[in-house]
Amino acid sequence: MKSREQFIQDLAPKKFNKLEKVWLIFLFVIIFAGFLAYVDQIMKGMEVTNLNDYALWGIYISNFVFFIATSFVGAATVAILRLTQNQWRTPLVRIAEIISLAAIIMAGITIIIDLGRPDRALNTIIYARFQSPITWDVIIIPTYLFAIFFLLYFPLLPDFAILKEFYSKTNPKLSKWYGKLSLNWKASTAQKMIQQKSIKIIAILVLPLGLILQTIDAWLFSSTYRIGWNSTNFGPYFISGALVAGIGTLVVTIYAVRRVKGLEEYITDYHFDKLGKFLALACLIYLYFNANEYLMPAYASTENEEIHLNTLFTGHYSTIFWFVTIGGLIVPVIFLLFKKGRKPFPLFLIGLLVVFASWWKRYIIVTPTLLHPYLPLQGVPESWRDYFPSMHEWLITASNLATALFIFTLLLRYLPAIGIQRSIDESALENSDQK
């Protein structure tokens, strides 16, 4: 049986090692390159991108939808596991909470980038119309961000008190900050009751907020009446797609944190087996909604729907379409049916494939539909008949992802990746049961 001191020593945040410092420098270089590209975009206008009057939503909106999906699943996973009191959740929930927070922050920033000029974000408030899903997006994203922040913060209070004591001699300044963040936590019965009730309330709130956010984003598309988006299936279609992207991201991140932080004793094969089963289920559900989204229109399509579907099935976007369908859904399910496929490293590789395919899935949801407007393309440059991101867009996209990873890495420097007090309590309970 491990002592309290051993748990604290294992799980307390530690200084960055050489590998982590190199990783941060690498991320910073990408962020800086993207920042320069964004400054140039502000100075020269959107002409530095390949966005136009037809492809007015491109890679930036693809990024936005991807970040929203990742944040939703991380928070929903935490909320469900906390509400159901599953014991195996302890090594996973803190990492999922940090992923959700980093992703929702970047979702908000990505929208501002897509507007061209940051001052235009004020127009969404000054000229808000409650009939518009965009207005509800502006309301729900900050609300969701605060909910996720408190879902992360309240369970940390006991750990902050532990870290205050742990660093009191070796790092007094850091100890002082942990003391302030702990809100004078004394582990009294009254404090524990308030904390548990607060966590439960926030966990209950996060689920409908996440569902509303995903649905509103789906309505942003389906309310345009465009071929490819005009579907009552889009709400559950987005939610099921978010499950795949979010769980895939969770798998990849947990594997990386486990290796870098040396947490193999706490995050075991059992946890990866559970995550692998969840990922397989998510892929199967999304396959079902993909069948609804594409097969029914294929059987009873109008002329415009036929053009759109041909573009995806056999045309310009067929390579990407079949890659995200077969490589991002069918292949993972086949491998995850076997226990060896749910081992940490194979699952990590499957997770990478799923995440990569999930991002491209958002790209082909956004782009092909916009390139098939109702009116014929007349009197416009030939380049407007197609869209592929410019170097500015790719740099800014890479910077967005790097910023999310930078936030995540920085938070893990000062927050324990696994709940310390929770691990101690569960170990004590397990040993008392054995006796």
ABEGO torsion letter per residue (X at the ends): XBBAAAAAAAABBBBBBAAAAAAAAAAAAAAAAAAAAAAAAAAAEAAABABBAABABBAAAAAAAAAAAAAAAAAAAAAAAAAAGBAAAAAAAAAAAAAAAAAAAAAAAAAAAAAGBAAAAAAAAAABBAABAAAAAAAAAAAAAAAAAAAAAAAAAAAAAAAAAAAAAABAAAAAAAAAAAGGBAGBAAAAAAAAAAAAAAAAAAAAAAAAAAAAAAAAAAAAGBBGABBAAAAAAAAAAAAAAAAAAAAAAAAAAAAAAGAAAABBAAAAAAAAAAAAAAAAAAAAAAAAAAAAAAABBBAAAAAAAAAAAABAAAAAAAAAAAAAAAAAAAAAABAAAABAAAAAAAAAAAAAAAAAAAAAAAAAAAABBABBBBGBBAAAABBBBBAAAAAAAAAAAAAAAAAAAAAAAABBABBAAAAAAAAAAAAAAAX
